[in-house]
Amino acid sequence: MTIDSTTPPPRSEGAGPPALDRLLNPRTVAVVGISDTSKFGSGVRRSLPSDTEFYFVHPKAKEVFGHRVHPDLRALGRPVDAVFSAVGAERTVDVVEQAAEIGAGGVITIAGGFAETGGQGVELQQRMVAAARAGNLPLVGPNGVGVINVARGLDLTMLAPFERRVGGLSAVTHSGAMIEAMASSAWRAGGVGLNLLVSAGNEAVTDLADYLDHFATDPATRVVALALEKIRRPDEFFAAARRCLEAGKPVVALKLGRSERAQRMAASHTGTLTGDAWVYDVAFRQAGIQRATDIDDLVDRVQFLEQLPREQWSPVRGLAVLTVTGGFAQLASDLAEVEKVDVPEVTRLRPFIEENVPGGTVPNPLDATTFVGAVDGLWEKIVREYASAPEFDTLLFASQHADWDLGRSDLTDRFAQVAADVSAKPFVVAPLAGVGGSWLDEYRARGVAVGNGLRGCLRGLHTMGAVVRTRRDACVRPASEVPAIPRPRARAIDVAEGRMLPFDATMDLLTEAGIPVAPWHLVGADGSVTPPFDGPYVVKLADVAHRTEIGAVRVGVAAEALEAAVGELRGIAVAHGLPRRVAVQPMLAGHGEAFVGINGDSELGPVVAFGLGGVFVEVMKRVAGRMAPMSEVDAEDLVAEFDDTGVIDGFRGAPAWDRPALTATLVAASRLAAGGRGWIASIDINPLIVGPDGVTAVDGLCLVREDR
């Protein structure tokens, strides 16, 4: 079995991951390699006032931070919940071995010099992994910065001091610096409270799936954030993500290494090879994992999920935006469209606005003008009217809200009072731009969410709405749920793209999978040219990957011209040194074309791609997908991603597409992809003709893996 240099070795059958609670929530910690002068000691020093009992191990120091020192872990004479190791790579192996001997709950190592460096580092990592596995020890790292338990005041990292607030967000990152960046972004007015911060590093033993599984049952975790380069065990990862979703804990992920250059940097950083970012987008969508594009965006997207109690989360199908400035009312409308947040105008409120706001005409976003502060009770009247409107499920008041704005916070105060008095809907305040004043924290304590600027606020609302609207059964199922399909016995043909199944074997494969295919007739060297179906015909070289590039397709061929067309194509085959078999099919008429593709070599497992065919492929350049196998609901959702084009419901008077037939074909293709996981490299079904009787595949190209 070939794995990359930092993939955790496979666990023995039936062996589950060791429990992480002792390691991440320890009551006793042994610190190895830290002295009073250590550059990595500040976190441990900050942790000493916590309720955790610390032991120190150092070969030379006589005491550390006023504590007795032991020469090694064995000398402790007792088990500890966590070992924090700040020694180099070579000595880390010995630390792990001793931790296993004394019955430790796990090891946190910040050492580099393992598999990410190649050569001897790979060997060291293998030795360390063997020791951890033998002792059933979870291990954070190596090549990371450590772990912070914010609620417990434990900072077992190599990081410099930074501010953080206690809360419900637990996070795992592959890049250690992103822990600090995440905390920095979260440290603002309102902000985001933190629970567990884990730097996974190389994931030599314990990986994202393990941490995610722990978060699913951790009572202090309400929201999960991930900044990841690669998912090493997809089946286990998505099973853990499903458990988080079932527990009502949203997961928001930032996928690193999306560009080709970033992928090369990731390889040099942690020794991993990142995969196709599109496949991660597909899998996250299917699993109900929300996506972020950078650290600030990630924090924006989790902010209201962490600030508000779950019972107050809203689908955000109608956001009311209140401001006292016309320019930002316009900007809110523009940005809401960009961030896909529904801000309905609610024209029935126009008479109310015209009566109460001088010059007011547009109810939402509302420029209430500074006039509302001059009339006693008017602002409360407006807020109450909007809070009671059934068209709105969320209210946002955007104003400057800066530190120097404290003297003008009266409107904000009265907005919060209405929230407390009359509405279970989420109320949000946010600065128009820049950093909000520290005084805004008061409103979070009063149950009003505090957003990060206008756009950041809209991103957070979009994600909260997406979480609430996500199906509770959303998941990525393992391909192994589908029984394995044996590879056809037909001999594969060498083509530029790899090893291709012959045309007839591919069409039989699709038929057996439950995908409707067009009738076909093969003409061999001495076979009959006349097919058992009427024309006109499509005639093409059968066993060629890309026929159109060499002019090896004839369409609209009449019966009397069939033999000549076959002869022409055989001549082309001889000229190019290609197989001479010719396929004949009836020309099918339809009112639409689609394409379906299977990628069996994705690092997350087999994936099915779908898109509109014909002229729409070049015009829209758009494709969507789902991991295999997909459910019928997954397939319906996949088709619905193209509803905005108008094509599937009938473009320019054309008949509507047969959605049930299309859905059934996608489900069948996904089961084929999952069943053929051991040997399918890729399959292209293009075109898939959409007609009055459903859908029909008229061609297929199946590449098989060289080593299967």
Protein Blocks (a to p, Z undefined) as FASTA:
>chain_A
ZZdfklccdddehiacddfklmmmcfbdcdehiafklcklmmmmmmmmpmbdcddddfkb
mbeghiacdfblklnopacfbdcdfbdfklmmmmmmmmmmnopabdcdfbehilmngpjl
mmmmmmmmmmmmmnopacehehiabjcdfknopacdfbdcddddddfbdcddfblklmmm
mmmmmmcghiacdfbdcdekjolmbcfklmmmmmmmmmkbmbdcdddfbdfblmlmmmmm
mmmmmnopacddddehkbmklmmmmmmmnopacddfklmmmmmmmnopacdfbfklmmmm
mmmmmmpcfklpcfhlaccdddfbfklmmmmmmmmmmnopacdfklmlmmmmmmmmghia
bfbdcdebjklmmpghklmmmmmmmmmpmkbcbdcdddfkpaklmmmmmmmmmmmmmmmm
mocbdcddddfbhjddfklmmmmmnopacdehjklmmmmmmmmmmmmmpcfkbccddfkl
pccddddfbdcdddfklccddfklmmmmmmmnopacdddddddfklcfbdcbdcdddddd
fkbfblmlnopacehiafklmmmmmmmmmmmmmmnopafbdcdddddddfbdcdddddfk
bfnbpcdddddehjllmmnopacdddddddfklmmmmmmmmmmnommnogehiacddfkl
mmmmmmmmmmmmmmmmmmpmbdcdddddddfkbpadfbdcddddfkZZ
